[in-house]
Amino acid sequence: MAETTLSLQIQNLVGGATLDQDFCDDMASEACKEIINQLPLKLKEKCATLSVLNVTNGTTLDLDGRGDIFYATRLSADSGGFYIPCRQIPSQYGDLSNDSTNLTYYATAGDPVFWIAPNSSGNPTLFVKPTPTNAQPSNVSCVAYPTVNVDASSTVEIPNFPDEATYLVVLYTASKQAQNFMAQEAANEDSELYALYSDMYTKLNAEYMKGLAILKGG
């Protein structure tokens, strides 16, 4: 696929009908999330983004729109320290990270911890203890699901997404657009075009499922 945009690639698969741009953007973003969740680790790691937790940025991380956590680290000293891996603890023991008498869950700069629990608004949130500061920040690496603009000019790259899976986004989005056209022609009672898009959807969806199975197998 040598075209300059994802939109043109999708257009070539579904034919001459005008694409629903907003629909394709939504379907491409949905495809990325579905694909990422099924990728093997070595490809899923290409979807990682790094968030810095400190007083300036916020000392916790809202996990809405994010996937797997790869790691959390915390700087161990104001100067001359090292980023120490945080060990994950069960959320129900989070408050015990403040209890210096608890040998299992107490958190120190040399043995930081993190856990995931809802915040006061009910959103899934990652907490680090000791609480990150500007001098001793925490780094969290996790999946960030991309929002895709299929008509972005002169690019077929999706940020934080493996290049080898991009063609699956095109196939998924094209199949959903064909399905959308199929529904439109059913409403128009055009049996010929309905059959055309039905066959197109079946073929594109089969190619997508086959490609996804290959990537899942590594």
C-alpha positions in Angstrom: 0.0 0.0 0.0 1.9 3.0 -1.3 -0.9 5.6 -0.9 -0.2 8.7 1.2 -3.1 8.4 3.7 -5.1 5.7 5.5 -8.2 7.2 3.9 -6.9 6.6 0.4 -6.1 3.0 1.3 -9.6 2.5 2.7 -11.1 4.1 -0.3 -9.2 1.7 -2.7 -10.7 -1.2 -0.8 -14.3 -0.1 -0.7 -14.5 1.4 -4.2 -15.8 4.7 -5.5 -18.5 5.5 -2.9 -17.7 8.5 -0.7 -16.3 7.6 2.7 -17.9 8.7 5.9 -14.9 10.4 7.3 -16.0 10.7 10.9 -17.2 7.1 10.9 -13.9 5.9 9.5 -12.0 7.9 12.2 -14.1 6.2 14.9 -13.7 2.7 13.4 -9.9 3.1 12.9 -9.6 4.2 16.6 -11.7 1.2 17.6 -9.6 -1.1 15.5 -6.4 0.1 17.2 -7.8 -0.7 20.6 -9.1 -4.1 19.6 -5.8 -5.0 17.9 -3.6 -3.7 20.7 -5.5 -5.8 23.3 -4.6 -9.0 21.4 -1.0 -8.3 20.4 1.8 -10.3 21.8 4.0 -8.5 24.3 6.8 -7.6 22.0 4.4 -5.8 19.7 2.2 -4.4 22.5 5.3 -2.7 24.0 5.5 -0.6 20.8 2.2 1.0 21.9 3.6 2.3 25.2 3.7 5.9 26.3 5.6 7.3 29.3 3.8 9.5 31.8 5.8 11.5 34.4 4.1 11.9 37.8 5.2 14.8 40.0 3.6 17.8 41.8 3.5 19.8 38.5 1.9 17.1 36.3 -0.1 15.4 39.1 1.0 12.7 41.4 -1.5 10.1 40.2 -2.4 8.8 36.7 -5.9 8.5 35.4 -6.1 5.3 33.4 -9.2 6.1 31.3 -8.2 5.5 27.7 -5.1 3.5 28.7 -4.4 -0.2 28.6 -1.8 -2.5 30.1 0.7 -1.1 32.6 4.3 -2.2 31.7 6.1 -0.7 34.7 6.2 2.1 37.2 9.5 3.5 38.6 10.3 6.3 41.1 13.5 8.3 41.6 15.1 7.3 44.9 16.7 10.6 45.9 16.6 14.4 45.1 20.1 14.1 43.5 22.2 11.1 42.6 19.4 8.7 42.9 18.2 5.9 40.6 14.8 5.0 39.1 13.7 2.1 41.3 11.0 -0.3 40.0 7.8 0.1 42.0 6.2 -3.2 43.1 2.5 -3.5 42.6 0.4 -4.2 45.7 -3.3 -5.0 46.0 -5.4 -1.9 46.0 -7.1 -2.7 49.4 -3.6 -2.5 51.0 -2.8 0.9 49.5 -3.2 2.9 52.7 -0.8 0.5 54.5 2.0 1.9 52.3 2.0 4.8 54.8 2.4 2.5 57.8 6.1 2.2 58.8 5.3 -0.7 61.1 4.0 -2.8 58.2 6.9 -4.7 56.7 4.9 -6.0 53.7 3.3 -2.9 52.3 5.2 0.1 53.7 6.7 2.2 50.9 10.1 3.9 50.9 12.2 5.7 48.3 14.3 2.6 48.0 11.2 0.3 47.8 8.3 2.2 46.2 5.0 0.7 45.5 2.0 1.3 43.2 -1.6 0.2 43.1 -4.7 0.8 40.9 -8.0 1.9 42.5 -10.9 4.2 41.7 -10.3 7.9 42.5 -13.0 10.1 44.1 -14.7 10.4 40.8 -14.8 6.7 40.2 -12.1 6.7 37.5 -9.4 3.9 37.5 -6.3 5.6 38.8 -2.7 4.6 39.4 -1.2 5.7 42.8 2.5 5.7 43.7 4.0 5.8 47.2 6.0 7.5 48.4 4.0 10.2 46.7 6.1 11.5 43.7 7.6 15.0 44.0 9.2 17.3 41.4 12.6 16.2 42.8 11.7 12.5 43.0 9.2 11.9 40.1 7.7 8.6 39.0 7.6 7.3 35.5 4.8 5.1 34.3 4.9 3.1 31.1 1.6 1.9 29.8 -0.5 1.4 26.6 -2.1 4.5 25.3 -4.9 3.8 22.8 -4.4 6.1 19.7 -7.1 8.4 18.3 -6.8 8.1 14.5 -7.5 10.7 11.8 -7.5 8.5 8.6 -7.3 11.6 6.4 -4.1 13.0 8.0 -2.1 14.3 5.1 1.0 12.5 3.8 1.2 9.8 6.5 0.1 6.3 7.1 1.8 6.1 10.5 -0.3 5.8 13.7 1.5 7.1 16.8 2.2 4.5 19.5 1.1 1.7 17.2 3.3 -1.0 15.5 3.8 -0.3 11.8 3.3 -4.0 11.0 -0.3 -3.9 12.3 -1.3 -0.7 10.4 -2.7 -2.7 7.5 -5.1 -4.4 9.9 -6.5 -1.0 10.9 -7.2 -0.3 7.2 -8.8 -3.7 6.7 -11.0 -3.3 9.8 -12.1 0.2 8.9 -12.8 -0.7 5.3 -14.9 -3.7 6.4 -16.9 -1.5 8.7 -17.4 1.1 6.0 -18.6 -1.6 3.6 -21.0 -2.8 6.3 -22.2 0.7 6.7 -22.8 1.0 2.9 -24.6 -2.3 3.0 -27.0 -1.0 5.5 -27.6 2.1 3.5 -28.4 0.1 0.3 -30.7 -2.1 2.3 -32.7 1.0 3.3 -32.6 2.1 -0.4 -33.8 -1.3 -1.4 -31.0 -1.7 -3.9 -30.4 -5.4 -3.9 -27.5 -5.3 -6.4 -25.4 -2.8 -4.4 -26.4 -4.5 -1.1 -25.0 -7.8 -2.4 -21.9 -6.0 -3.6 -21.1 -4.5 -0.2 -22.1 -7.6 1.6 -19.6 -9.6 -0.4 -17.0 -6.9 0.1 -17.6 -6.9 3.9 -17.3 -10.7 4.1 -14.0 -10.7 2.3 -12.4 -7.7 4.1 -13.5 -9.1 7.5 -12.0 -12.5 6.7 -8.7 -10.9 5.7 -8.7 -8.8 8.9 -9.3 -11.9 11.1 -6.6 -13.9 9.3 -4.1 -11.1 9.6 -4.9 -10.6 13.3 -4.4 -14.3 13.9 -1.0 -14.1 12.3 0.1 -11.2 14.5 -1.3 -12.8 17.6 0.9 -15.8 16.8 3.9 -13.6 16.9 
